[in-house]
Amino acid sequence: MVVEKVVIEESARIIIPEKGVFYNPHMRFCRSLSVIAADAFATVRGKDLRICEPLTASGIRSIRYAKEVKHINSIISCDANRFAVKYAIRNVELNEVHDIVKVYKCDANLLMTSFSRRGQRFNYIDLDPFGTPSPFFDSAVRAVEHGGLICYTATDMANLCGVHPLSCFRTYSSYPIAKCGYVHEVAIRVSLFSLASSAARHGLYIKPLLAHFTRHYIRVYSQLFYDESEAKKIFMENVGFLYHCFKCNNRRLSKFRNIEARTCSICGSKMTVAGPIWIGKIFDKEFLKAISKSMEKYSFSDQEKIVKTVKLISEEASGPPLYYNIPKMCKSLNVQMPKINALIEELRSYGFYACRTHFDPQGIRTTASTLDIIKILTSQR
């Protein structure tokens, strides 16, 4: 006898077995923000969404899209697990969204490939795998229409954050970096390089709109456009390498990998190289404005956290790539840790852009150089 339980998440009510069908209650925040992002994207484009969720499991994400986003044309979801499909279909019927959501038993890549012809493509694809989304990128970029959105979750943080660099290279074709103080942003940039590479192979280019790190995962929303010549140009301009000095925490982004760049300009130490990674923007200010407007339509259980996260991201969207972990810098300099707000105000008094980052409560994003920050921190001895 299968033991079942009822789960209520916002407007959705689903039935899942105790074992055999994956449901993670800790991803509720991610799903709620996804609903807001979908509403914002539909509003910006002025077009109803044709959504594909090729790794549906219990069906909770598709059901919430159908019930909570007004501008939905259709949702096609699938799972390779027949047990999961059985419950997903049952949950779709339970929530009375069977006229919008269609569930199939199918391999995710096979489903997306079957919708890769012009006129059949989706304008919103949501990849929420267990682990890495990279095996699904090639199929996803071929199944999204011009100007459509691909959003994905990655939970393989040990790989993306440099604990297992060879596994990361095998999965994303990029070497990460560990213990640099801003590994979670590097994780997003590693995954975006992988998506950009898949897109470029098919004559598309990406435009990241929103990215965030929460709990044990990263979540990225990126628009894609068909233009072969522009794809080459944007790929070359936004892909490069990261050089990090573990002695003084200096860092440098470069479009090219060369020997000269490995010498730290501050302390002369040898810098560690990571990449290739996406070195361009990971936030779009206009899309964040649209999300802020869409947030007003909802009152989710995680609303306070969503509002706080979006506010922090909106503030740091104007800043440069890579934030600074201040405790790590203070430890390397053997100086006392200042109050973050006081440090931000001091940086601003010198004319630098400075703000907090959602990635790290003890981190700041600023236009000040590493040397500028070192001078300020050491002057407080």
C-alpha positions as CSV (number, residue, x, y, z in Angstrom):
1,M,0.0,0.0,0.0
2,V,1.4,3.4,-1.0
3,V,1.4,6.0,1.8
4,E,0.4,9.4,0.5
5,K,0.3,12.9,2.0
6,V,-1.3,16.1,1.0
7,V,0.8,19.2,0.5
8,I,-0.5,22.7,0.2
9,E,1.8,25.3,-1.3
10,E,0.2,28.7,-2.0
11,S,-2.7,28.2,-4.4
12,A,-1.8,24.6,-5.2
13,R,-2.9,21.4,-3.4
14,I,-1.1,18.2,-4.4
15,I,-0.9,14.6,-3.4
16,I,2.4,12.9,-3.3
17,P,3.6,9.5,-2.0
18,E,5.9,9.3,1.0
19,K,8.6,7.8,-1.4
20,G,9.1,7.7,-5.1
21,V,8.2,11.3,-6.2
22,F,10.5,14.2,-5.4
23,Y,9.0,17.3,-3.7
24,N,11.3,19.8,-2.0
25,P,9.4,22.2,0.4
26,H,12.5,24.3,0.6
27,M,12.1,25.3,-3.1
28,R,8.8,27.1,-2.4
29,F,10.7,30.5,-2.4
30,C,12.2,29.6,-5.8
31,R,8.8,28.6,-7.2
32,S,7.1,31.8,-5.9
33,L,9.7,34.0,-7.4
34,S,9.4,32.1,-10.7
35,V,5.7,32.8,-10.8
36,I,6.4,36.5,-10.3
37,A,9.2,36.4,-13.0
38,A,6.8,34.7,-15.4
39,D,4.1,37.3,-14.8
40,A,6.7,40.1,-15.3
41,F,8.1,38.5,-18.5
42,A,4.6,38.0,-20.0
43,T,3.7,41.7,-19.2
44,V,7.0,43.0,-20.7
45,R,6.5,41.0,-23.9
46,G,2.8,41.6,-24.1
47,K,2.3,38.0,-25.0
48,D,0.8,34.9,-23.4
49,L,3.3,32.3,-22.3
50,R,3.8,28.8,-23.8
51,I,5.7,27.1,-21.0
52,C,7.7,23.9,-21.1
53,E,8.7,22.2,-17.8
54,P,10.5,19.1,-18.9
55,L,11.4,17.8,-15.4
56,T,8.1,18.1,-13.6
57,A,8.2,15.5,-10.8
58,S,5.0,16.1,-8.7
59,G,3.8,18.8,-11.1
60,I,3.8,21.5,-8.5
61,R,5.7,24.1,-10.5
62,S,3.5,23.8,-13.6
63,I,0.3,23.8,-11.5
64,R,1.4,27.0,-9.7
65,Y,2.2,28.7,-13.1
66,A,-1.3,27.7,-14.4
67,K,-3.1,28.9,-11.3
68,E,-1.1,32.0,-10.4
69,V,0.0,33.6,-13.7
70,K,-2.8,35.1,-15.8
71,H,-1.1,35.3,-19.1
72,I,-0.7,31.6,-19.9
73,N,-1.5,30.0,-23.2
74,S,-0.4,26.4,-22.4
75,I,2.0,24.4,-20.3
76,I,3.6,21.2,-21.5
77,S,5.4,19.2,-18.8
78,C,7.0,15.7,-18.7
79,D,9.0,13.3,-16.6
80,A,10.8,10.1,-17.4
81,N,9.6,8.5,-14.2
82,R,6.2,6.9,-14.8
83,F,5.3,7.0,-11.1
84,A,6.0,10.8,-11.1
85,V,3.9,11.2,-14.2
86,K,1.0,9.3,-12.6
87,Y,1.0,11.7,-9.7
88,A,1.6,14.8,-11.8
89,I,-1.5,14.0,-13.9
90,R,-3.5,13.4,-10.8
91,N,-2.4,16.7,-9.3
92,V,-3.2,18.6,-12.4
93,E,-6.7,17.2,-12.4
94,L,-7.0,17.8,-8.6
95,N,-6.2,21.5,-9.2
96,E,-8.5,21.7,-12.2
97,V,-5.8,23.0,-14.6
98,H,-6.0,20.1,-17.1
99,D,-7.2,22.5,-19.8
100,I,-3.8,24.4,-19.5
101,V,-1.3,21.8,-18.3
102,K,-0.6,18.6,-20.3
103,V,1.7,16.0,-18.7
104,Y,3.6,13.3,-20.7
105,K,5.9,10.5,-19.8
106,C,9.0,11.4,-21.9
107,D,12.7,12.1,-21.7
108,A,13.3,15.8,-21.1
109,N,15.7,16.3,-24.0
110,L,13.5,14.3,-26.4
111,L,10.4,16.4,-25.5
112,M,12.2,19.7,-26.1
113,T,13.8,18.4,-29.3
114,S,10.3,17.5,-30.6
115,F,9.3,21.2,-30.3
116,S,12.5,22.6,-31.9
117,R,10.9,23.5,-35.2
118,R,10.0,27.2,-36.0
119,G,6.4,27.8,-35.0
120,Q,6.4,25.1,-32.4
121,R,8.9,26.5,-30.0
122,F,8.2,27.7,-26.5
123,N,8.7,31.2,-25.2
124,Y,9.4,30.1,-21.6
125,I,11.3,27.0,-20.6
126,D,11.9,26.1,-16.9
127,L,14.6,23.6,-16.1
128,D,14.5,22.4,-12.5
129,P,16.7,19.3,-12.4
130,F,18.2,17.4,-9.5
131,G,21.8,18.6,-9.8
132,T,23.1,20.2,-13.0
133,P,20.9,21.7,-15.8
134,S,23.8,21.6,-18.3
135,P,22.7,18.3,-20.0
136,F,19.5,20.0,-21.1
137,F,20.9,23.3,-22.4
138,D,21.4,22.2,-26.0
139,S,17.8,20.9,-26.3
140,A,16.4,23.9,-24.5
141,V,18.1,26.6,-26.7
142,R,16.7,24.8,-29.8
143,A,13.2,24.7,-28.3
144,V,12.9,28.4,-27.3
145,E,11.7,31.0,-29.7
146,H,13.4,34.3,-30.5
147,G,13.2,36.5,-27.4
148,G,12.0,33.6,-25.3
149,L,13.2,32.9,-21.7
150,I,15.1,30.0,-20.3
151,C,15.2,29.7,-16.6
152,Y,17.1,27.1,-14.7
153,T,18.1,25.9,-11.3
154,A,21.4,24.3,-10.4
155,T,21.9,22.4,-7.1
156,D,25.4,20.9,-7.8
157,M,27.0,23.7,-5.8
158,A,30.0,21.5,-4.8
159,N,31.0,21.4,-8.5
160,L,30.2,25.0,-9.3
161,C,31.9,26.4,-6.2
162,G,35.2,24.6,-6.9
163,V,35.1,21.6,-4.5
164,H,35.2,19.2,-7.4
165,P,36.9,21.3,-10.2
166,L,37.3,18.4,-12.7
167,S,33.6,17.4,-12.3
168,C,32.7,21.0,-13.0
169,F,34.9,21.1,-16.1
170,R,33.3,17.9,-17.3
171,T,29.8,19.2,-16.7
172,Y,30.2,22.9,-17.7
173,S,33.5,23.0,-19.7
174,S,34.8,25.5,-17.2
175,Y,37.2,25.4,-14.3
176,P,35.7,27.1,-11.1
177,I,37.5,28.5,-8.2
178,A,37.1,27.6,-4.5
179,K,37.3,29.6,-1.3
180,C,37.7,33.0,-3.0
181,G,34.9,34.7,-1.0
182,Y,32.6,35.2,-4.0
183,V,32.2,31.6,-5.2
184,H,28.4,31.8,-5.5
185,E,28.6,34.5,-8.1
186,V,31.3,32.6,-9.9
187,A,29.0,29.6,-9.9
188,I,26.3,31.6,-11.7
189,R,28.9,32.9,-14.2
190,V,30.2,29.3,-14.8
191,S,26.7,28.1,-15.6
192,L,26.0,31.1,-17.8
193,F,29.1,30.3,-19.9
194,S,27.7,26.8,-20.4
195,L,24.3,28.2,-21.5
196,A,26.0,30.8,-23.7
197,S,28.2,28.1,-25.4
198,S,25.1,26.0,-26.2
199,A,23.3,29.0,-27.6
200,A,26.2,30.2,-29.7
201,R,26.5,26.7,-31.3
202,H,23.0,27.2,-32.6
203,G,23.4,30.8,-33.7
204,L,21.7,32.3,-30.6
205,Y,23.0,34.7,-27.9
206,I,21.9,35.1,-24.3
207,K,20.8,38.1,-22.3
208,P,20.7,37.4,-18.5
209,L,17.8,39.1,-16.8
210,L,18.0,37.8,-13.2
211,A,20.2,35.5,-11.2
212,H,20.2,34.7,-7.5
213,F,21.8,32.4,-5.0
214,T,19.5,31.0,-2.3
215,R,20.1,28.3,0.3
216,H,21.7,25.4,-1.7
217,Y,21.1,26.4,-5.3
218,I,21.5,29.1,-7.9
219,R,18.6,30.2,-10.2
220,V,19.1,32.0,-13.5
221,Y,16.7,33.7,-15.9
222,S,18.1,34.4,-19.4
223,Q,16.5,35.6,-22.6
224,L,17.7,34.2,-25.9
225,F,17.8,35.7,-29.4
226,Y,18.4,34.2,-32.9
227,D,21.1,36.2,-34.7
228,E,24.2,34.3,-35.8
229,S,26.5,37.3,-36.3
230,E,25.4,39.0,-33.1
231,A,25.8,35.7,-31.3
232,K,29.5,35.5,-32.2
233,K,30.1,39.2,-31.2
234,I,28.3,38.9,-27.8
235,F,29.9,35.6,-26.9
236,M,33.4,37.0,-27.6
237,E,32.6,40.2,-25.6
238,N,31.1,38.5,-22.6
239,V,33.2,35.4,-22.1
240,G,36.6,35.4,-20.4
241,F,38.7,34.4,-17.4
242,L,39.0,35.2,-13.8
243,Y,42.3,35.8,-12.1
244,H,42.3,35.7,-8.3
245,C,45.1,36.3,-5.8
246,F,44.7,34.3,-2.6
247,K,47.3,36.3,-0.7
248,C,45.6,39.8,-0.9
249,N,42.2,38.9,-2.5
250,N,42.9,41.0,-5.6
251,R,41.0,39.9,-8.7
252,R,40.9,40.6,-12.4
253,L,38.6,39.7,-15.3
254,S,40.1,39.3,-18.8
255,K,38.7,38.2,-22.2
256,F,42.0,36.4,-22.8
257,R,44.1,33.9,-20.9
258,N,47.7,34.9,-20.8
259,I,50.8,34.3,-18.6
260,E,51.4,38.0,-17.8
261,A,48.0,38.4,-16.3
262,R,48.8,35.8,-13.6
263,T,51.0,38.1,-11.6
264,C,49.1,40.1,-9.0
265,S,49.5,43.8,-9.5
266,I,49.3,44.5,-5.8
267,C,51.5,41.9,-4.0
268,G,53.3,40.2,-7.0
269,S,51.9,36.7,-6.1
270,K,50.9,34.2,-8.6
271,M,47.1,34.4,-9.3
272,T,44.8,31.4,-9.7
273,V,42.9,31.2,-13.0
274,A,39.2,30.2,-13.4
275,G,37.1,29.9,-16.5
276,P,36.0,30.4,-19.1
277,I,33.1,32.2,-17.4
278,W,30.5,34.7,-18.3
279,I,32.0,38.1,-17.5
280,G,29.1,40.3,-18.7
281,K,26.0,41.4,-16.8
282,I,23.9,39.0,-14.9
283,F,21.1,41.4,-13.9
284,D,18.8,43.5,-16.2
285,K,17.5,46.7,-14.4
286,E,14.4,47.0,-16.6
287,F,13.4,43.4,-16.0
288,L,13.9,44.0,-12.2
289,K,11.5,47.0,-12.4
290,A,8.9,44.7,-14.1
291,I,9.4,42.1,-11.3
292,S,8.9,44.8,-8.7
293,K,5.6,45.8,-10.3
294,S,4.5,42.2,-10.6
295,M,5.3,41.6,-6.9
296,E,2.5,43.9,-6.0
297,K,0.0,41.4,-7.4
298,Y,1.0,38.7,-5.0
299,S,1.0,37.9,-1.3
300,F,3.0,34.7,-1.0
301,S,4.1,33.1,2.3
302,D,7.7,34.1,1.3
303,Q,6.7,37.6,0.2
304,E,8.9,39.4,2.7
305,K,11.9,37.4,1.7
306,I,11.1,37.9,-2.0
307,V,10.8,41.6,-1.6
308,K,14.1,41.8,0.3
309,T,15.9,39.7,-2.2
310,V,14.7,41.7,-5.2
311,K,15.4,45.0,-3.5
312,L,19.0,43.9,-2.9
313,I,19.5,42.6,-6.4
314,S,18.0,45.8,-7.8
315,E,20.6,47.8,-5.8
316,E,23.5,45.7,-6.9
317,A,22.4,45.6,-10.6
318,S,24.2,48.8,-11.3
319,G,27.5,47.5,-9.8
320,P,30.4,45.8,-11.5
321,P,31.0,42.0,-11.6
322,L,32.2,40.2,-8.5
323,Y,31.5,41.3,-4.9
324,Y,33.9,41.3,-2.0
325,N,33.6,39.2,1.2
326,I,34.8,41.7,3.8
327,P,35.6,39.2,6.6
328,K,37.9,37.3,4.3
329,M,39.7,40.5,3.3
330,C,40.0,41.5,7.0
331,K,41.4,38.1,7.9
332,S,44.1,38.3,5.2
333,L,45.0,41.8,6.3
334,N,44.8,40.9,10.0
335,V,42.6,43.9,10.7
336,Q,39.4,44.3,12.7
337,M,36.1,43.7,10.8
338,P,34.3,47.0,10.3
339,K,30.5,47.4,10.2
340,I,29.3,46.7,6.6
341,N,27.1,49.8,6.4
342,A,29.9,52.0,7.7
343,L,32.3,50.7,5.1
344,I,29.7,51.3,2.4
345,E,29.2,54.9,3.5
346,E,33.0,55.5,3.5
347,L,33.4,54.0,0.0
348,R,30.6,56.3,-1.2
349,S,32.2,59.3,0.5
350,Y,35.2,58.7,-1.8
351,G,32.9,58.7,-4.8
352,F,32.7,54.9,-5.3
353,Y,29.6,53.0,-6.1
354,A,29.0,50.6,-3.1
355,C,26.1,48.5,-1.9
356,R,25.2,45.3,-0.2
357,T,24.8,42.1,-2.2
358,H,22.1,39.4,-1.8
359,F,24.8,36.8,-2.3
360,D,26.4,37.4,1.1
361,P,25.3,39.4,4.2
362,Q,28.9,40.3,4.9
363,G,29.7,41.2,1.2
364,I,29.7,44.4,-0.8
365,R,29.6,45.2,-4.4
366,T,31.7,48.3,-5.3
367,T,33.5,50.1,-8.1
368,A,36.5,50.6,-5.7
369,S,39.5,48.5,-6.6
370,T,40.9,45.9,-4.2
371,L,43.8,48.3,-3.4
372,D,41.3,51.0,-2.5
373,I,39.5,48.7,-0.1
374,I,42.7,47.5,1.4
375,K,43.8,51.1,2.1
376,I,40.4,51.9,3.8
377,L,40.5,48.7,5.9
378,T,44.1,49.1,7.0
379,S,43.6,52.8,7.8
380,Q,41.2,51.6,10.6
381,R,43.8,49.7,12.5
